[in-house]
Amino acid sequence: MAAAAAPPASDSPPPLLQYVVLRKDLRELGWPLGSVVAQACHACVAALWLSREEGSTQAYCSPEALDSMHKVVLEVKGETQLRALAEALQAAGVAHKLWVEQPEGVATCLATAPGAKEALAVHFKRLALAK
């Protein structure tokens, strides 16, 4: 009986991804979908800009990778959970941006700097995909 062939080795590194975490309650509080999406865009752009000197961000934004960016969009119940996640990420040394809408001072979204799934996923495993 022949042994199963091993999958071919890949010379390319695993894809980089960016985690985006939204507040589920914003829609319940009457925020239009477009406004919630804008908050996610603000957080993503800010996280990329703040980490622009990092190799993973440069690779994620390279001309070869622009058409194959990966994001995981998750949700938390509300602002308390979002701020707690930001504190936990800060303590773990995970580069991210907590977007705080001004002038209200309301935390609306969080985005990580791009990174390897293996390094980031552990911090988000209890969160649900955004619906």
C-alpha positions as CSV (number, residue, x, y, z in Angstrom):
1,M,0.0,0.0,0.0
2,A,1.4,3.4,-1.0
3,A,1.8,6.1,1.7
4,A,-0.1,9.2,1.2
5,A,2.0,11.9,-0.4
6,A,2.9,14.9,1.8
7,P,1.6,18.2,0.7
8,P,4.1,20.1,-1.3
9,A,6.3,22.4,0.8
10,S,5.5,26.1,0.3
11,D,8.3,28.6,0.1
12,S,5.8,31.5,0.8
13,P,5.2,32.5,4.4
14,P,1.7,32.2,5.8
15,P,-0.5,35.1,5.0
16,L,-0.5,38.1,7.3
17,L,-3.8,39.3,8.6
18,Q,-5.4,42.2,10.5
19,Y,-8.0,41.7,13.2
20,V,-10.8,44.3,13.4
21,V,-13.1,44.3,16.4
22,L,-16.4,46.2,16.3
23,R,-18.9,47.0,19.0
24,K,-22.1,45.1,18.4
25,D,-24.2,47.6,20.4
26,L,-23.5,50.5,18.1
27,R,-26.2,49.3,15.7
28,E,-28.6,48.8,18.6
29,L,-27.8,52.4,19.7
30,G,-28.9,53.7,16.3
31,W,-25.6,54.1,14.5
32,P,-26.1,53.7,10.7
33,L,-24.1,50.8,9.1
34,G,-22.0,53.4,7.2
35,S,-20.9,55.0,10.4
36,V,-19.9,51.7,11.9
37,V,-18.0,50.8,8.8
38,A,-16.3,54.2,8.9
39,Q,-15.1,53.5,12.5
40,A,-13.5,50.3,11.3
41,C,-11.8,52.1,8.4
42,H,-10.4,54.7,10.8
43,A,-9.1,52.0,13.1
44,C,-7.5,50.0,10.3
45,V,-5.8,53.0,8.7
46,A,-4.5,54.2,12.0
47,A,-3.2,50.8,13.0
48,L,-1.4,50.5,9.6
49,W,0.0,54.0,9.9
50,L,1.3,53.5,13.4
51,S,3.0,50.3,12.4
52,R,4.2,51.5,9.0
53,E,7.9,50.9,9.9
54,E,7.3,47.2,10.9
55,G,8.2,44.5,8.4
56,S,4.9,42.8,8.7
57,T,3.0,46.0,7.8
58,Q,5.3,46.7,4.9
59,A,4.8,43.2,3.6
60,Y,1.0,43.5,4.1
61,C,0.9,46.7,2.2
62,S,3.4,45.8,-0.5
63,P,2.3,46.1,-4.1
64,E,2.4,42.3,-4.5
65,A,0.0,41.9,-1.5
66,L,-2.5,44.7,-2.0
67,D,-4.9,42.5,-3.8
68,S,-4.8,39.7,-1.2
69,M,-5.1,41.4,2.1
70,H,-6.7,39.3,4.9
71,K,-8.9,40.7,7.7
72,V,-10.9,39.0,10.4
73,V,-13.8,41.1,11.6
74,L,-15.1,40.2,15.1
75,E,-17.5,41.8,17.5
76,V,-17.8,42.5,21.2
77,K,-20.9,43.5,23.2
78,G,-20.0,47.0,24.0
79,E,-17.5,49.6,25.0
80,T,-16.5,48.0,28.3
81,Q,-15.4,44.8,26.4
82,L,-13.6,46.7,23.7
83,R,-11.6,48.7,26.2
84,A,-10.8,45.6,28.2
85,L,-9.6,43.9,25.0
86,A,-7.4,46.9,24.2
87,E,-5.9,46.7,27.7
88,A,-5.2,43.0,27.3
89,L,-3.5,43.5,23.9
90,Q,-1.4,46.4,25.4
91,A,-0.3,44.1,28.2
92,A,0.6,41.4,25.8
93,G,2.5,43.7,23.5
94,V,0.2,43.4,20.5
95,A,0.3,46.4,18.3
96,H,-3.1,47.8,17.8
97,K,-5.2,51.0,17.6
98,L,-8.3,51.6,19.7
99,W,-10.3,54.1,17.8
100,V,-12.0,56.6,20.1
101,E,-14.5,58.8,18.3
102,Q,-14.0,62.5,19.1
103,P,-15.2,64.8,20.5
104,E,-17.4,62.3,22.3
105,G,-14.6,60.1,23.6
106,V,-16.4,56.9,22.7
107,A,-14.3,53.8,21.9
108,T,-15.9,52.4,18.8
109,C,-13.5,49.9,17.1
110,L,-10.1,48.3,17.5
111,A,-7.7,47.1,14.7
112,T,-4.4,45.3,15.1
113,A,-1.3,45.9,13.1
114,P,-0.9,43.1,10.5
115,G,0.7,39.9,11.8
116,A,0.8,36.2,11.6
117,K,-2.3,34.4,12.6
118,E,-0.4,32.1,14.9
119,A,0.8,35.1,16.9
120,L,-2.6,37.0,17.0
121,A,-5.3,34.4,17.1
122,V,-4.9,33.5,20.7
123,H,-6.0,37.0,21.7
124,F,-9.3,36.8,19.8
125,K,-10.4,33.1,20.1
126,R,-13.3,33.9,22.4
127,L,-14.8,36.5,20.1
128,A,-17.5,35.9,17.5
129,L,-17.4,36.9,13.9
130,A,-19.2,40.2,13.3
131,K,-22.7,39.8,11.9
